[in-house]
Amino acid sequence: MIYLNNVSKTYPNGTVGIKPTSLSIEKGEFVFITGNSGSGKSTLLKLMLKEVEPTHGKISINGREITKLKRRQVPYLRRDVAVVFQDFRLLPNKTVYENVAFAMQVVQASSKEIRRAVPVVLGLVGLAKKARCYPHELSGGEQQRTAIARAIVNNSPILIADEPTGNLDPSTSWEIMNLLLDINMRGVTVIVATHEREMVNLLKKREIEVSNGIIVKDTYEGGYHDEVEYREVSL
Ligand SMILES: Nc1ncnc2c1ncn2[C@@H]1O[C@H](COP(=O)(O)OP(=O)(O)OP(=O)(O)O)[C@@H](O)[C@H]1O
């Protein structure tokens, strides 16, 4: 589903984000990306989101080589890969309902589809009663639930979460992680960059650990990674 083939990223100022790396993530997986601050987690996610371009290598998602997509085609990639961030990034002047509906309007869903889908997804994230609230009237956990509802409302097969619990207290963090696990159980491939060591250890999901731009650990135990050659080439 997601393939990185010998992908590296050096930023324009010469900082190395990711050294040449190959990686595959299959449909339906739940994957943690771990590593110290500055190790390259966000760079890896941004490459998958086409927010940054690789210096070398190819990335394909759902059979499409995203490195070949033109800028104007990026909105189509967003239908395949949804994203949530640590700081929620909700529209402050729109209600919970309107924030989620807006994501559907962007992909030109009809009003009828929006009226049908938004209440369903708000129910799924446990926010049915908060539909008319504005972001500043919500707790951090509720804001993140809204962001997750907005991310999943268009039925993207992949959800990327960059430190989704970074601004939340421990019990709210668990609620959000359980919601992401729930979404994964519904068939969505979920990739979560996190510093939450305790959660990663307890949940026993696949963990890809990055250190200095290199994958130093991948706990995947299935067979298909044999096809991918892991190379740690110094630049
Ligand atoms: N736009 C940029 N320009 C130059 N260097 C960058 C840029 N973005 C990231 N870097 C550098 O690339 C390296 C990897 O950064 P990245 O943001 O991927 O780390 P991270 O593991 O996500 O860190 P954190 O956990 O603190 O978010 C770091 O050395 C960082 O300073």
The ligand as an SDF file (V2000), in Angstrom:
LIG
                    3D

 31 33  0  0  0  0  0  0  0  0999 V2000
   12.2850   22.4930    6.7920 N   0  0  0  0  0  0  0  0  0  0  0  0
   13.4330   22.0440    7.3060 C   0  0  0  0  0  0  0  0  0  0  0  0
   14.5940   22.6160    6.9370 N   0  0  0  0  0  0  0  0  0  0  0  0
   15.7840   22.1860    7.4310 C   0  0  0  0  0  0  0  0  0  0  0  0
   15.9090   21.1620    8.2980 N   0  0  0  0  0  0  0  0  0  0  0  0
   14.7670   20.5630    8.7030 C   0  0  0  0  0  0  0  0  0  0  0  0
   13.4730   20.9660    8.2430 C   0  0  0  0  0  0  0  0  0  0  0  0
   12.5440   20.1810    8.8210 N   0  0  0  0  0  0  0  0  0  0  0  0
   13.2130   19.3190    9.6070 C   0  0  0  0  0  0  0  0  0  0  0  0
   14.5510   19.5490    9.5500 N   0  0  0  0  0  0  0  0  0  0  0  0
   15.6120   18.8040   10.2360 C   0  0  0  0  0  0  0  0  0  0  0  0
   15.5350   17.4370    9.8510 O   0  0  0  0  0  0  0  0  0  0  0  0
   15.8240   16.5780   10.9540 C   0  0  0  0  0  0  0  0  0  0  0  0
   14.6240   15.6660   11.1940 C   0  0  0  0  0  0  0  0  0  0  0  0
   13.5200   16.4790   11.6150 O   0  0  0  0  0  0  0  0  0  0  0  0
   12.0590   15.8910   11.8760 P   0  0  0  0  0  0  0  0  0  0  0  0
   11.1410   17.0520   12.0340 O   0  0  0  0  0  0  0  0  0  0  0  0
   11.7440   14.8970   10.8310 O   0  0  0  0  0  0  0  0  0  0  0  0
   12.2810   15.1510   13.2770 O   0  0  0  0  0  0  0  0  0  0  0  0
   11.2200   14.4900   14.2760 P   0  0  0  0  0  0  0  0  0  0  0  0
   11.7530   13.1410   14.5950 O   0  0  0  0  0  0  0  0  0  0  0  0
    9.8560   14.5820   13.7180 O   0  0  0  0  0  0  0  0  0  0  0  0
   11.3690   15.4480   15.5330 O   0  0  0  0  0  0  0  0  0  0  0  0
   10.2750   15.8650   16.6670 P   0  0  0  0  0  0  0  0  0  0  0  0
   10.0050   14.6260   17.4580 O   0  0  0  0  0  0  0  0  0  0  0  0
   10.9990   16.9200   17.4520 O   0  0  0  0  0  0  0  0  0  0  0  0
    9.0740   16.3980   15.9290 O   0  0  0  0  0  0  0  0  0  0  0  0
   16.1400   17.4970   12.1260 C   0  0  0  0  0  0  0  0  0  0  0  0
   17.5410   17.6580   12.1810 O   0  0  0  0  0  0  0  0  0  0  0  0
   15.4860   18.8130   11.7540 C   0  0  0  0  0  0  0  0  0  0  0  0
   16.1650   19.9100   12.3250 O   0  0  0  0  0  0  0  0  0  0  0  0
  1  2  1  0
  2  3  1  0
  2  7  2  0
  3  4  2  0
  4  5  1  0
  5  6  2  0
  6  7  1  0
  6 10  1  0
  7  8  1  0
  8  9  2  0
  9 10  1  0
 10 11  1  0
 11 12  1  0
 11 30  1  0
 12 13  1  0
 13 14  1  0
 13 28  1  0
 14 15  1  0
 15 16  1  0
 16 17  2  0
 16 18  1  0
 16 19  1  0
 19 20  1  0
 20 21  2  0
 20 22  1  0
 20 23  1  0
 23 24  1  0
 24 25  2  0
 24 26  1  0
 24 27  1  0
 28 29  1  0
 28 30  1  0
 30 31  1  0
M  END
$$$$
